């Protein structure tokens, strides 16, 4: 069973946890905004909404209470609601970001689709550059989040050790990125 009332910090403190599972107490001010309480007593702010494209119901977790006080969570819910009303899908966007390829994923694809057609010595050079420089610096980053400054920092680090190799690393990173843009 769910309840609907204006949520305040005092109300949130007094809400008892369910015996098992979880329960959501919805706010009367913002449609779909509520506090989920688990049987263990954990409290999280959520926003339920329907995706405009197909009407599928989604639940976005804003954050936990008390890290997110009621007023901040309500404002975030209003912002998310405006995004949904404009056709956005916060859950889908978060999922897409989690599923987005990392630089390591792109490097693997680059080796398989591009480098394998090169001479053995060129293949070896690419593998060394990726293993020694690119992957330690950028491998875990999502491709979409790599900034110019990240590549510039990588170039500077490599160039201090091996000036010519720094330019080759830069060319390799740019070639990998270009492949991602064209095939992607």
Secondary structure as the mmCIF struct_conf table of DSSP 4:
data_model
#
loop_
_struct_conf.conf_type_id
_struct_conf.id
_struct_conf.beg_label_comp_id
_struct_conf.beg_label_asym_id
_struct_conf.beg_label_seq_id
_struct_conf.end_label_comp_id
_struct_conf.end_label_asym_id
_struct_conf.end_label_seq_id
STRN STRN1 UNK A 3 UNK A 5
HELX_RH_AL_P HELX_RH_AL_P1 UNK A 9 UNK A 14
HELX_LH_PP_P HELX_LH_PP_P1 UNK A 15 UNK A 18
BEND BEND1 UNK A 19 UNK A 21
STRN STRN2 UNK A 22 UNK A 27
BEND BEND2 UNK A 28 UNK A 30
TURN_TY1_P TURN_TY1_P1 UNK A 31 UNK A 32
STRN STRN3 UNK A 33 UNK A 38
TURN_TY1_P TURN_TY1_P2 UNK A 39 UNK A 40
STRN STRN4 UNK A 43 UNK A 50
TURN_TY1_P TURN_TY1_P3 UNK A 52 UNK A 54
STRN STRN5 UNK A 57 UNK A 64
TURN_TY1_P TURN_TY1_P4 UNK A 65 UNK A 67
BEND BEND3 UNK A 68 UNK A 68
HELX_RH_AL_P HELX_RH_AL_P2 UNK A 70 UNK A 85
TURN_TY1_P TURN_TY1_P5 UNK A 86 UNK A 87
HELX_RH_AL_P HELX_RH_AL_P3 UNK A 90 UNK A 99
BEND BEND4 UNK A 100 UNK A 100
HELX_LH_PP_P HELX_LH_PP_P2 UNK A 101 UNK A 101
STRN STRN6 UNK A 102 UNK A 102
HELX_RH_AL_P HELX_RH_AL_P4 UNK A 103 UNK A 113
TURN_TY1_P TURN_TY1_P6 UNK A 114 UNK A 114
HELX_RH_3T_P HELX_RH_3T_P1 UNK A 115 UNK A 117
BEND BEND5 UNK A 118 UNK A 118
HELX_RH_AL_P HELX_RH_AL_P5 UNK A 120 UNK A 129
HELX_RH_PI_P HELX_RH_PI_P1 UNK A 130 UNK A 134
HELX_RH_AL_P HELX_RH_AL_P6 UNK A 135 UNK A 138
TURN_TY1_P TURN_TY1_P7 UNK A 139 UNK A 140
BEND BEND6 UNK A 141 UNK A 141
STRN STRN7 UNK A 142 UNK A 142
HELX_RH_3T_P HELX_RH_3T_P2 UNK A 143 UNK A 145
HELX_RH_AL_P HELX_RH_AL_P7 UNK A 148 UNK A 161
HELX_RH_AL_P HELX_RH_AL_P8 UNK A 163 UNK A 183
#
